[in-house]
Amino acid sequence: MAEDTKEDEKGYYYDFGRFYLSFTPKILEDGTQNDHSLGIFYTNALKMAGEIRFRSIETSGSDLVWGIADSRLTGEQKTYEVFLLPLNYHFFRKAGFTLRAGAGVYYNYNKSESKG
């Protein structure tokens, strides 16, 4: 089994035989986004796989309240997403880029808080 580990400023990718794990943080203009994935290939050709992916997005900002002078509204928003892909096909895999398609289930949870 081949082991391949890559780490750079864009995240972390770990490939061990049929298993793969990745973590990709991103700095957004108004917050952060973190992507985590864990997968297993069903075939030796590393084409068919099952995967679970988590994404968290946290943003914050402030704005003026419309029509009211000297006002300020601040807010925070948190989004959590889960992708369960029991079947996905990898058409193309290279370091830093994968082209794939699959079928599965998606769950999204949003939480917003505003103060003004």
N, C-alpha and C positions, 0 to 999 in steps of 0.2 A: 504494500500500500504506500502510495506517495503522500507525503505531508507537505503542505504549502501554507505558509503563514506570511501575510503581508500586513504591514502597519505603516500608516503615514498620517499626515495632518487631516486627511479626509475620513479617517476611521480605521477599522480593524476588520480583516477577513481571515478566517481560518478554514482550511480545506484539508480534511483527513479522510482519505479513501472515499467512501460513499457519503460521509457526513460533511456538512458545511455550516458555518456560523459566521455572522457578520454583525457589526455595529457601526453605524454611520451617523455621526452628529453633524448638524448644519446650523449655522448662525444665520437667522433671518433678520430682516430689517427691523422688526419689532419683537423679536423673541428667539426661541430655539426650537429645533426639531430633532428628534432622535429616532432612528430606525434600527430595529433589532430583527434578525431572522435566524431561524434554525431549520435545516432541511436535511433530507436523506434521499439519495438516489436509489431507485428500485432496480436499475439495470447496471451492468458493468460498463456499458458504453457512456454512462453519465448523461443520459438524455431525459429519461422519465424520473420525476421526483415528487415528493410530498414536502410541504413547507408550511410553517407557521411564522407569521410576521407580525410584529408589534410596532406601532408608531405613536409617539407622543409629541404634541405640538403645544407649546406654551407661548402666548403672546400677551403683550400689554401695551397700553397707549393712553394718551390723554387728548382731549379735544374741547373746544368751546361748546357750550350748550347754545343751540340756535335761538336767537332772539333775546338772549339775556347777556347784558354787558358784564364784564369782569367775572365770568363764571368759568368753571373748569370741571370736566367730567373725566374721571380716570376709570380704566377698566382692565380686567385680566380675563383671558379666555384660555381654557385648557381643553384639548381635544385628544382623545385616546381612540386608536383604531386597532382592530385585530383582523388579520387576514388568515383564514384557514384554507389552504390549497392542498387537498389530498391528492390532486392530480395536476401536475404541470409539466410541460414539455420544453426543454431547453434547445432552441434552434441553434444558438451560437453562444459560446462562452470564451471570453478572453479576460485578461486581468483588467478589472475596472469596468467591464461592460458585459452584460448578458441580455440576450434577446430570448424571451420565453412567453408562453401563453398557457393558461390553465383555467380550471373550473374550481369553484369553492364557495366559501361563505365569508361575508364581510360584516363586521360589527363596529359601530361608531358611537362614542359617548362624548358629549359636549357639556362644558360647565363654564358659565360666564358670570362675572361679578362686576358691577359698576358702582362707583361712588362719586358723588358730586356735591 
